[in-house]
């Protein structure tokens, strides 16, 4: 039986909304609002109806933001 290796959030390329909320300390409702207001942002990846957040690009967005 193969041993499963888990990947920590800081090692993932893309995060789900729930993972991003945990990683960035931002509520899921707030993240969903940010997503809906920035649907063409570089930090978003659409997988069907599910949006994934590109962690490093969203970090840059947060670094340059005055408020969210």
C-alpha angles and dihedrals in degrees: 000000000000119000112240115231116208122213117221120229092251089058097050121100095209130027131202117234090260092049092046090050090054095043098045098032092237123131120254092238090054092048091050089051091050089050094048091050093048106037093152096047119134091234093064128086119187117213104182105299093340122093121211123196118226099227102212095044091048089050088057090049090052092045090056097041121102092199138350 
